[in-house]
Amino acid sequence: MVGCARPVARTVPVFPVDGELFVGGKPAIGAEVTFVPEGEGPGAKGATVKVRVDGHFVPTQPDGAIGLPEGDYALTVRWPDGQGPLGSTASGSSMSIGRCSVKPGVNLIPPIRMGRQRPR
């Protein structure tokens, strides 16, 4: 049948993840946080999510599922306009902001607080 596609069943479960990112005590609105999988395990897919106005970030999958597969992830942040609050960076460059482990159940990442630096 043309135009009729069945949804693909999820083969790797995902678990909710919730974090917060602040710079200089304020939400890092619009910053992009990327979860980079550490390892090649089943479902080793990361996600990139924008920080909301309240500082929260919640990764979702392309099919709309909220969360990430179980595993360890490196966290990076970048500011799409290249002008992050930590000073001028090349557009598209990112910096490491930590690591997290996703386990079955709800995963709360402790708030990430970055200090403000003067642009060079």
Secondary structure in CASP SS format (residue, H / E / C, confidence):
PFRMAT SS
TARGET T0000
AUTHOR 0000-0000-0000
METHOD secondary structure of the structure
MODEL  1
M C 1.00
V C 1.00
G C 1.00
C C 1.00
A C 1.00
R C 1.00
P C 1.00
V C 1.00
A C 1.00
R C 1.00
T C 1.00
V C 1.00
P C 1.00
V E 1.00
F E 1.00
P C 1.00
V E 1.00
D E 1.00
G E 1.00
E E 1.00
L E 1.00
F E 1.00
V E 1.00
G C 1.00
G C 1.00
K E 1.00
P E 1.00
A C 1.00
I C 1.00
G C 1.00
A C 1.00
E E 1.00
V E 1.00
T E 1.00
F E 1.00
V E 1.00
P E 1.00
E C 1.00
G C 1.00
E C 1.00
G C 1.00
P C 1.00
G C 1.00
A C 1.00
K C 1.00
G C 1.00
A E 1.00
T E 1.00
V E 1.00
K E 1.00
V C 1.00
R C 1.00
V C 1.00
D C 1.00
G C 1.00
H E 1.00
F E 1.00
V C 1.00
P C 1.00
T E 1.00
Q C 1.00
P C 1.00
D C 1.00
G C 1.00
A C 1.00
I E 1.00
G C 1.00
L E 1.00
P E 1.00
E C 1.00
G E 1.00
D E 1.00
Y E 1.00
A E 1.00
L E 1.00
T E 1.00
V E 1.00
R E 1.00
W C 1.00
P C 1.00
D C 1.00
G C 1.00
Q E 1.00
G E 1.00
P C 1.00
L C 1.00
G E 1.00
S E 1.00
T C 1.00
A C 1.00
S C 1.00
G C 1.00
S C 1.00
S C 1.00
M E 1.00
S E 1.00
I E 1.00
G E 1.00
R E 1.00
C E 1.00
S E 1.00
V E 1.00
K C 1.00
P C 1.00
G C 1.00
V C 1.00
N E 1.00
L E 1.00
I C 1.00
P C 1.00
P C 1.00
I E 1.00
R E 1.00
M E 1.00
G C 1.00
R C 1.00
Q C 1.00
R C 1.00
P C 1.00
R C 1.00
END
